Amino acid sequence: MNLGEARSKALDVLSSIGVSNPFLEADFILEWVMGKGKSFIHSHPEYLLNDREEEKLKEILDRRSNREPWQYIAGEAEFWGLPFKVGPGCLVPRPDTEVLVEAALEVIDEGVFIDWGTGSGCITAALLSERPTCRGIAVDSSARALWYAWQNFKNLDVLDRVLIWHSSGGWDLPKSCEKVDLIVSNPPYIPTNEIPGLMPEVRLYEPLEALDGGSDGLKFYRFLFSVAEKILGRGGYLALEVGSSLQCDRLSLLGGKLFQLVDVKKDLSGMDRVMVFKRRQT
């Protein structure tokens, strides 16, 4: 099989399962298989794959046919321009979450922050890469996710500025959390009855506990506001990723008199994606 035929085969498989951009993903896969760049893939269609390369391509396409996320197959996802190891039991970092990082960077220059529901650790690592005097507390209820986070912090050379906290159920937090300057979180926010409608890559493979936000999608936001009331210093910030404008409307009420909504940021598609609250001084 030559490279041109391999690309056509990958396009056929990816198109048949409804991948949104099969051309882009086909190139990713072939770059991964060949260990070469896109320019080589496109300029050498006559190149003959060896047996190892053909077998590797077949394995990847079989896994994608079963709708396994490409990031799990590759074992890596890019976020904030940084490489993160990911796999089963760990939520794949989304580009939209970079809006949350941008919002957090606007409100913290130094001090201590909590990343609640850290998953792969992508938010914590991104913030620490931009704020060398900050320290982070990365909290998650999943030991498997924290295993990936630990590897990522180590590989990105920020491990010495992170406290990794395995929280049973996400509710218990270390005593060192008193008081913090920022709580940042991309919590589970999908209403339970919407989970069956998610794309198969998400519904079948990614951890349910990182997706399901309860009957109305607000279960963990309520918790985060209660935590912020106890451990967020006066004038500190609570930065939250949200799933819809409707959630924004409802979350603005959860802040009550103690938290002032200071910013709502949109993602690249123009949807409300991040809300930033400030704890009042009184």
C-alpha positions in Angstrom: 0.0 0.0 0.0 1.4 3.4 -0.9 0.8 6.6 1.0 -1.8 7.9 -1.3 -3.8 4.7 -1.0 -3.4 4.8 2.8 -4.7 8.4 3.0 -7.7 7.4 0.9 -8.4 4.5 3.2 -8.2 6.7 6.3 -10.5 9.2 4.7 -13.1 6.5 3.9 -13.1 5.1 7.4 -13.2 8.5 9.1 -15.9 9.8 6.8 -18.0 6.7 7.4 -18.1 7.3 11.1 -19.0 10.9 10.7 -15.8 12.6 11.8 -16.3 16.4 11.5 -12.9 17.0 9.7 -11.8 13.7 8.2 -9.1 15.3 6.0 -7.4 16.9 9.1 -7.6 13.7 11.2 -6.4 11.5 8.3 -3.3 13.7 8.1 -2.8 13.5 11.9 -3.0 9.7 11.8 -0.6 9.3 8.9 1.9 11.8 10.5 1.7 9.6 13.6 2.1 6.3 11.7 5.0 7.6 9.5 6.7 9.9 12.0 6.8 12.5 9.2 5.2 15.9 8.7 2.2 16.8 6.6 4.3 18.1 3.7 5.8 14.6 3.3 2.4 13.0 3.4 1.0 15.2 0.7 4.1 15.3 -1.6 5.0 11.6 -1.6 1.8 9.6 -2.4 3.9 7.0 -4.1 5.8 6.1 -0.9 5.3 2.4 0.0 4.4 1.7 3.6 6.3 -1.1 5.2 4.6 -4.0 7.1 4.9 -2.3 10.5 3.4 1.0 9.2 0.5 -0.8 7.5 -0.2 -2.8 10.7 -0.1 0.4 12.8 -2.5 2.2 10.4 -4.9 -0.8 10.5 -4.9 -0.8 14.3 -5.6 2.9 14.6 -8.4 2.8 12.0 -10.0 -0.2 13.7 -10.0 1.7 17.0 -11.4 4.9 15.4 -14.1 2.8 13.8 -15.2 1.9 17.3 -15.2 5.7 18.0 -12.3 5.6 20.4 -11.0 9.2 20.7 -7.9 9.9 18.7 -6.3 11.5 21.8 -6.6 8.2 23.6 -5.1 6.3 20.7 -2.2 8.8 20.4 -1.9 9.0 24.2 -1.5 12.7 24.0 -3.5 16.0 23.5 -2.3 19.5 23.0 -3.6 22.3 25.3 -2.3 25.9 25.6 0.5 24.8 23.2 1.7 22.2 25.7 1.6 18.4 25.3 -0.5 16.4 27.9 -0.6 12.7 28.3 -4.2 11.4 28.4 -6.0 8.1 28.3 -9.0 6.1 29.6 -10.3 7.6 32.9 -9.0 11.1 32.0 -11.1 13.8 30.3 -9.6 15.0 27.0 -8.6 18.7 27.2 -10.9 20.9 25.0 -9.8 24.0 23.1 -12.7 25.9 24.6 -11.2 25.4 28.1 -8.3 27.7 27.0 -10.8 30.5 27.5 -11.0 29.6 31.1 -7.2 29.8 31.4 -7.2 33.2 29.7 -9.9 34.5 32.2 -7.9 33.1 35.2 -4.7 34.8 34.0 -6.5 38.1 34.0 -7.2 37.9 37.7 -4.1 36.2 39.2 -0.5 37.3 39.1 0.8 35.6 42.2 -0.5 33.5 45.1 -2.3 30.2 45.4 -5.1 28.8 43.3 -7.2 25.6 43.4 -8.0 23.8 40.2 -11.0 21.7 41.2 -11.6 18.7 39.0 -8.1 19.0 37.5 -8.3 15.8 35.3 -5.1 15.8 33.1 -3.9 18.9 35.0 -4.1 21.0 31.8 -5.5 24.1 33.5 -3.0 24.0 36.4 0.0 23.4 34.2 -1.1 26.2 31.8 -1.5 28.7 34.6 1.8 27.8 36.2 3.6 28.0 32.9 2.4 31.6 32.6 2.7 32.6 36.3 6.1 31.4 37.7 5.4 32.8 41.2 2.0 31.0 41.6 1.4 27.7 43.3 -1.5 25.4 42.5 -3.6 22.8 44.3 -4.8 20.2 41.8 -7.9 18.4 43.1 -9.7 15.4 41.7 -11.7 12.5 42.9 -10.3 10.1 40.3 -6.9 8.5 41.2 -6.5 7.5 37.5 -6.9 11.1 36.3 -4.4 12.3 38.9 -1.9 9.7 37.7 -2.0 11.5 34.3 -1.9 14.9 36.0 1.3 13.9 38.0 3.0 12.8 34.8 2.1 16.0 33.0 3.2 18.2 35.9 6.5 16.3 36.0 7.1 16.4 32.2 6.3 20.2 32.1 8.5 20.9 35.1 5.9 22.4 37.4 5.6 19.5 39.8 7.4 21.4 42.6 4.7 24.1 42.6 1.7 21.8 42.8 0.0 20.0 45.6 -1.9 17.0 44.1 -5.0 16.2 46.2 -7.0 13.0 45.8 -10.4 14.0 47.2 -13.0 11.3 47.9 -16.0 12.4 46.0 -14.4 15.8 45.4 -15.9 17.2 48.7 -12.9 17.1 51.0 -10.1 19.6 50.5 -6.6 20.0 52.2 -6.2 22.4 55.2 -3.7 24.3 53.1 -6.6 25.6 51.1 -7.1 28.3 53.7 -7.2 30.9 52.1 -6.7 30.9 48.4 -6.7 33.7 45.8 -8.5 31.9 43.0 -10.7 28.8 42.5 -10.8 27.7 38.8 -12.8 24.8 37.6 -14.2 23.1 34.6 -16.7 21.0 36.5 -19.1 18.3 35.2 -22.0 20.4 33.8 -23.9 18.3 31.4 -27.4 17.5 32.7 -27.9 13.8 33.3 -30.6 13.4 30.7 -28.4 14.8 28.0 -25.6 12.3 28.4 -27.1 9.7 26.0 -27.1 12.3 23.2 -23.3 13.0 23.4 -21.1 12.0 20.6 -19.8 8.3 20.9 -16.2 9.3 21.5 -17.3 11.2 24.6 -20.3 9.0 25.8 -18.6 5.6 25.4 -15.0 6.4 26.4 -14.6 9.5 28.6 -15.2 9.3 32.3 -18.9 9.8 33.2 -17.9 11.4 36.5 -16.2 14.2 34.6 -19.3 14.9 32.5 -22.5 14.4 34.5 -23.5 17.6 36.3 -26.7 16.1 37.9 -30.3 16.6 36.9 -30.0 20.3 36.1 -26.2 20.4 35.4 -25.6 22.7 38.4 -24.8 20.2 41.1 -21.1 20.9 41.2 -21.5 24.7 40.8 -23.5 24.8 44.0 -20.7 22.9 45.7 -18.1 25.3 44.3 -19.9 28.4 45.6 -20.2 26.8 49.0 -16.5 26.0 49.0 -15.6 29.5 47.8 -17.5 31.0 50.6 -15.2 29.2 53.1 -11.8 29.3 51.5 -11.7 32.1 49.0 -10.0 35.2 50.4 -11.8 38.5 50.3 -11.3 40.0 46.8 -10.5 36.5 45.5 -11.9 35.1 42.3 -14.0 32.1 41.2 -13.6 31.3 37.5 -15.9 28.7 36.1 -16.4 27.1 32.7 -20.1 26.7 31.7 -22.0 24.8 29.1 -24.6 27.3 27.9 -26.0 30.8 28.2 -28.9 29.2 30.2 -26.4 28.0 32.7 -24.9 31.5 32.8 -28.3 33.0 33.7 -28.9 30.5 36.5 -25.3 30.7 37.9 -25.6 34.4 38.2 -28.2 33.8 40.8 -26.1 31.3 42.7 -23.5 33.9 43.6 -25.9 35.6 46.0 -24.8 38.7 47.8 -21.3 37.4 48.5 -20.1 37.0 45.0 -20.2 39.6 42.3 -20.2 38.6 38.6 -17.4 40.5 37.0 -17.0 38.9 33.6 -18.5 36.5 31.1 -16.3 35.3 28.2 -17.3 33.7 25.0 -15.6 30.9 23.1 -14.5 31.0 19.5 -18.1 30.0 18.4 -19.6 33.0 20.2 -21.1 30.9 23.0 -20.9 32.0 26.7 -18.1 29.8 28.0 -16.6 31.2 31.2 -18.0 33.2 34.2 -15.8 35.0 36.6 -17.0 36.0 40.1 -15.3 38.1 42.7 -15.7 37.7 46.4 -16.8 40.9 47.9 -14.6 42.6 50.5 -17.4 42.7 53.1 
